[in-house]
Amino acid sequence: MNIKRISLYPSVASIISLSLLMSPQVNAAAENAGEFYLGAKTGWANFSGFCEEDISANCDDNKDDDAWGGSVYGGYQFNEWLSVEGGYNYFGKAKAYTDVGQLESKIQNGELGVKLDWNLTSAWNLFGKVGTSYNDIEHDFADVSSKSDNNWSLMLGAGVEYQLSHNWRVRTEYQWFDNVGSSSVAKQSDVNYLTLGLSYYFGSAAPAAAAATTAAVVQEEPVEEPMVAEEPVATEPVPAVTLSKGAFEHDSTELTPEAQSSLDQVVTHLKASPETRVDVIGYTDSTGSAAYNQKLSEKRAQSASNYLESQGIDESRVTTIGKGEEDPIADNNTAEGREQNRRVEVLYE
């Protein structure tokens, strides 16, 4: 195993450090669970150990062990943290001058491995990869003779993804391929590969009709029915308004105009009924830590309360509550269910 160039590590470390500074919201990879994806990437390849001393070719110091490469890849996202991914990599050509003329080695491979995700925010995702690759190298000596070289290698990788939308992600990635090549012609090389890529996921977000329904479900305060002989049955209060998908700006606790419009109907009712009070209750899905989800639910509920007060409702008439992961109304194992559980309910007292 050869020693890598140190210059790779500061660049990768700086990308990871920048991502860790972002404030987490909801799970990025969870939105694409159960979906296939395809992508392409391009970047810089370095062949560490290519054509070094003590080989028959007698390489001198005049060699080019850097090249520009390109790749295509695809995979399947099993859940919020695990994917299987494979791809084809073309690393370009490594060149060196030997005592018999120029040596040129074209290097390419196919890879297969598992990808492990760590979701930092609603958009940022840190990942690691481990797997294997089958390498194909073509060595050409001064356009006179050639030799093929094939072997299997260990592959390790790490990177950062940013979710542009439900379907699109951009990624930057570093991969290391151990001891590529088995021939004594140019000795084994460790390939370092730093790339920028774009992925497309074959799935869709919640249907527009369902989104519109969950964005702001408005119901009038129940009208009192005439007294009946039956014993009254205790029921849970019906939310006056439920704010869910589309209620907050992306990666934010700020209300969208649609959410404010839904709350305007609550404002109208409270002004017409001066004795009525409201509970504003925030909820999250089960992704992430319970402590973080508790704080997030409180912040989003407070945003709704602040809006009611900004429209002239006295603070004493509004109670703000955060319940975090409690009381889910849908399955947290699906993207649609998590979307419904991330909500703010307004209840009349």
QUISUL-V96345 format. One record per residue. RES is the residue in three letters. SS is DSSP state (hx for helix, st for strand, lp for the rest). OMEGA is omega in whole degrees, -180 to 180 (NA if undefined). Layout:
RES_SS_OMEGA + RES_SS_OMEGA
This chain:
MET_lp_-176 + ASN_lp_180 + ILE_lp_-178 + LYS_lp_173 + ARG_lp_-176 + ILE_lp_-175 + SER_hx_180 + LEU_hx_-168 + TYR_hx_178 + PRO_hx_-178 + SER_hx_179 + VAL_hx_-179 + ALA_hx_-179 + SER_hx_178 + ILE_hx_-179 + ILE_hx_-180 + SER_hx_179 + LEU_hx_-179 + SER_hx_-179 + LEU_hx_179 + LEU_lp_-178 + MET_lp_180 + SER_lp_-176 + PRO_lp_175 + GLN_lp_-180 + VAL_lp_-171 + ASN_lp_-179 + ALA_lp_-175 + ALA_hx_-179 + ALA_hx_-180 + GLU_hx_-177 + ASN_hx_179 + ALA_lp_-180 + GLY_lp_-177 + GLU_st_171 + PHE_st_177 + TYR_st_175 + LEU_st_180 + GLY_st_176 + ALA_st_-179 + LYS_st_178 + THR_st_-179 + GLY_st_-171 + TRP_st_177 + ALA_st_177 + ASN_st_-177 + PHE_st_-176 + SER_st_-179 + GLY_lp_-179 + PHE_lp_173 + CYS_lp_178 + GLU_lp_-175 + GLU_lp_176 + ASP_lp_172 + ILE_lp_-173 + SER_lp_-177 + ALA_lp_-179 + ASN_lp_179 + CYS_lp_172 + ASP_lp_-176 + ASP_lp_-178 + ASN_lp_180 + LYS_st_-180 + ASP_st_-178 + ASP_lp_173 + ASP_st_179 + ALA_st_176 + TRP_st_-177 + GLY_st_178 + GLY_st_-175 + SER_st_166 + VAL_st_-177 + TYR_st_177 + GLY_st_-179 + GLY_st_178 + TYR_st_-180 + GLN_st_-178 + PHE_lp_-179 + ASN_lp_-173 + GLU_lp_-177 + TRP_lp_-174 + LEU_st_173 + SER_st_167 + VAL_st_-174 + GLU_st_175 + GLY_st_-180 + GLY_st_176 + TYR_st_-179 + ASN_st_171 + TYR_st_-174 + PHE_st_-178 + GLY_st_-174 + LYS_st_171 + ALA_st_-175 + LYS_st_175 + ALA_st_176 + TYR_st_-177 + THR_st_-180 + ASP_lp_176 + VAL_lp_-180 + GLY_st_-176 + GLN_st_172 + LEU_st_180 + GLU_st_-177 + SER_st_177 + LYS_st_-173 + ILE_st_176 + GLN_st_178 + ASN_st_170 + GLY_st_-176 + GLU_st_175 + LEU_st_-179 + GLY_st_176 + VAL_st_-180 + LYS_st_-178 + LEU_st_-174 + ASP_st_170 + TRP_st_-174 + ASN_st_-177 + LEU_lp_-180 + THR_lp_177 + SER_lp_-179 + ALA_lp_-174 + TRP_st_-176 + ASN_st_176 + LEU_st_-179 + PHE_st_173 + GLY_st_-179 + LYS_st_173 + VAL_st_-178 + GLY_st_-178 + THR_st_178 + SER_st_173 + TYR_st_-170 + ASN_st_176 + ASP_st_-179 + ILE_st_176 + GLU_st_178 + HIS_st_177 + ASP_st_178 + PHE_st_172 + ALA_lp_180 + ASP_lp_-178 + VAL_lp_-179 + SER_st_-180 + SER_st_180 + LYS_st_178 + SER_st_-176 + ASP_st_-178 + ASN_st_174 + ASN_st_176 + TRP_st_-179 + SER_st_169 + LEU_st_177 + MET_st_172 + LEU_st_-180 + GLY_st_176 + ALA_st_-180 + GLY_st_-180 + VAL_st_176 + GLU_st_173 + TYR_st_-178 + GLN_st_179 + LEU_lp_178 + SER_lp_179 + HIS_lp_-174 + ASN_lp_-171 + TRP_st_172 + ARG_st_172 + VAL_st_-178 + ARG_st_167 + THR_st_-166 + GLU_st_171 + TYR_st_176 + GLN_st_178 + TRP_st_178 + PHE_st_-171 + ASP_st_172 + ASN_st_179 + VAL_st_-178 + GLY_lp_180 + SER_lp_-176 + SER_lp_174 + SER_lp_-178 + VAL_lp_-177 + ALA_lp_179 + LYS_lp_179 + GLN_lp_178 + SER_st_166 + ASP_st_-178 + VAL_st_173 + ASN_st_-171 + TYR_st_-179 + LEU_st_-169 + THR_st_170 + LEU_st_-175 + GLY_st_180 + LEU_st_-178 + SER_st_175 + TYR_st_-180 + TYR_st_-175 + PHE_lp_177 + GLY_lp_-180 + SER_lp_175 + ALA_lp_180 + ALA_lp_179 + PRO_lp_-176 + ALA_hx_-178 + ALA_hx_179 + ALA_hx_179 + ALA_hx_-179 + ALA_hx_180 + THR_hx_-177 + THR_hx_-179 + ALA_hx_-179 + ALA_st_179 + VAL_st_-173 + VAL_st_175 + GLN_lp_176 + GLU_lp_175 + GLU_lp_-178 + PRO_lp_179 + VAL_lp_-180 + GLU_lp_179 + GLU_lp_176 + PRO_lp_-180 + MET_lp_177 + VAL_lp_-174 + ALA_lp_-175 + GLU_lp_177 + GLU_lp_-179 + PRO_lp_180 + VAL_lp_179 + ALA_lp_179 + THR_lp_176 + GLU_lp_178 + PRO_lp_179 + VAL_lp_-180 + PRO_lp_174 + ALA_lp_179 + VAL_st_171 + THR_st_178 + LEU_st_-178 + SER_lp_-176 + LYS_lp_179 + GLY_lp_-177 + ALA_lp_-178 + PHE_st_175 + GLU_lp_-179 + HIS_lp_176 + ASP_lp_-173 + SER_lp_172 + THR_lp_179 + GLU_lp_179 + LEU_st_173 + THR_lp_176 + PRO_hx_180 + GLU_hx_179 + ALA_hx_178 + GLN_hx_179 + SER_hx_178 + SER_hx_-180 + LEU_hx_179 + ASP_hx_179 + GLN_hx_175 + VAL_hx_179 + VAL_hx_-180 + THR_hx_-179 + HIS_hx_-179 + LEU_hx_178 + LYS_hx_179 + ALA_hx_-179 + SER_lp_-173 + PRO_lp_-178 + GLU_lp_-177 + THR_lp_176 + ARG_lp_178 + VAL_st_168 + ASP_st_176 + VAL_st_-170 + ILE_st_179 + GLY_st_179 + TYR_st_173 + THR_lp_169 + ASP_lp_-175 + SER_lp_-179 + THR_lp_179 + GLY_lp_-177 + SER_lp_180 + ALA_hx_-179 + ALA_hx_179 + TYR_hx_-179 + ASN_hx_177 + GLN_hx_-180 + LYS_hx_180 + LEU_hx_179 + SER_hx_179 + GLU_hx_-179 + LYS_hx_-178 + ARG_hx_175 + ALA_hx_-180 + GLN_hx_177 + SER_hx_179 + ALA_hx_178 + SER_hx_179 + ASN_hx_-180 + TYR_hx_178 + LEU_hx_-179 + GLU_hx_179 + SER_hx_180 + GLN_lp_173 + GLY_lp_178 + ILE_lp_-177 + ASP_lp_-178 + GLU_hx_-178 + SER_hx_-179 + ARG_hx_-175 + VAL_st_175 + THR_st_-177 + THR_st_-176 + ILE_st_172 + GLY_st_-179 + LYS_lp_175 + GLY_lp_-176 + GLU_lp_-174 + GLU_lp_171 + ASP_lp_176 + PRO_lp_178 + ILE_lp_-180 + ALA_lp_-176 + ASP_lp_179 + ASN_lp_179 + ASN_lp_178 + THR_lp_179 + ALA_hx_-179 + GLU_hx_179 + GLY_hx_178 + ARG_hx_180 + GLU_hx_179 + GLN_hx_-178 + ASN_hx_176 + ARG_lp_-170 + ARG_st_171 + VAL_st_179 + GLU_st_175 + VAL_st_-178 + LEU_st_174 + TYR_st_174 + GLU_lp_NA
